[in-house]
Amino acid sequence: MVISDGDGAGEHIVIDAGDARLAGEVWRPAGDLQAGVVMIGGSGPTERSNDGYFVAYRDQFTSHGIAALWYDKRGVGGSSGNWAAGTLDDLARDAMAAISAFAACAG
């Protein structure tokens, strides 16, 4: 797991998911941290914002004290790998790797 501040409000994160490195961002609330959520994209080769649908959710989560992690699926955006060759097991492992990385960085 690699974290950097990046150029926006989200902290860039790189998640080691075995045969893929997943690029994403951690968004933290301005106030006290109450909880955290990992946002996992739906079907298809979606990038971290799930084609923009996750933006409103991210904003609502962080405004209510909930940190959020979103990430590009394997082979999409800044992530390595091949989305089309991935299996459901691969996607599940990716999600579990994201959850583990988030737990480690969220404190």
TAWO-V44775 format. One record per pair of residues at least 24 apart in sequence whose ideal C-beta (glycine too) atoms are under 10 Angstrom apart, sorted by the first residue. I is the first residue (numbers start at 1). J is the second residue. Records with the same first field share a line. If there is no record, write none. Layout:
I: J / J
This chain:
1: 97 / 98 / 100 / 101 / 102 / 104 / 105
2: 101
3: 101 / 104 / 105
9: 58 / 62
10: 48 / 58 / 62 / 68 / 69 / 70
11: 67 / 69 / 105
12: 78
13: 69 / 70 / 71 / 98 / 101 / 102 / 105
14: 71 / 78 / 79 / 80 / 101
15: 69 / 71 / 72 / 79 / 94 / 97 / 98 / 99 / 100 / 101 / 102 / 105
16: 97 / 100 / 101
17: 71 / 74 / 79 / 80 / 81 / 90 / 91 / 93 / 94 / 95 / 96 / 97 / 98 / 100 / 101
18: 74 / 81 / 90 / 93 / 94 / 97
19: 74 / 80 / 81 / 82 / 85 / 86 / 90 / 93 / 94
20: 72 / 73 / 74 / 75 / 79 / 80 / 81 / 82 / 83 / 86 / 90 / 93 / 94 / 97
21: 74 / 78 / 79 / 80 / 81 / 97
22: 48 / 71 / 72 / 73 / 74 / 76 / 77 / 78 / 79 / 80 / 81 / 94 / 95 / 97 / 98 / 101
23: 47 / 48 / 71 / 72 / 76 / 77 / 78 / 79 / 80
24: 48 / 69 / 70 / 71 / 72 / 77 / 78 / 79 / 98 / 101 / 102
25: 49 / 58 / 68 / 69 / 70 / 71 / 72 / 78
26: 67 / 68 / 69 / 70 / 71 / 101 / 102 / 105 / 106
27: 58 / 59 / 61 / 62 / 66 / 67 / 68 / 69 / 70
28: 62 / 65 / 66 / 67 / 68 / 105 / 106
29: 61 / 62 / 63 / 64 / 65 / 66 / 67 / 68
30: 62 / 63 / 65
31: 62 / 63 / 64 / 65
32: 65
33: 62 / 65 / 66 / 67 / 106 / 107
34: 61 / 64 / 65 / 66 / 67
35: 61 / 64 / 65 / 66 / 67 / 68 / 106
36: 61 / 65 / 66 / 67 / 68 / 69 / 99 / 102 / 103 / 105 / 106 / 107
37: 61 / 62 / 66 / 67 / 68 / 69 / 70 / 99 / 102
38: 67 / 68 / 69 / 70 / 71 / 95 / 96 / 98 / 99 / 100 / 101 / 102 / 103 / 106
39: 68 / 69 / 70 / 71 / 98
40: 69 / 70 / 71 / 73 / 91 / 92 / 94 / 95 / 98 / 99
41: 70 / 71 / 72 / 73 / 76 / 91 / 94 / 95
42: 73
43: 73 / 91
44: 73 / 76 / 83
45: 72 / 73 / 74 / 75 / 76 / 77 / 82 / 83 / 84 / 86
46: 70 / 72 / 73 / 76 / 77 / 83
47: 71 / 72 / 73 / 76 / 77 / 78 / 79
48: 72 / 73 / 76 / 77 / 78 / 79
49: 77
67: 102 / 105 / 106 / 107
68: 102 / 106
69: 98 / 99 / 101 / 102 / 103 / 105 / 106
70: 98
71: 95 / 97 / 98 / 101 / 102
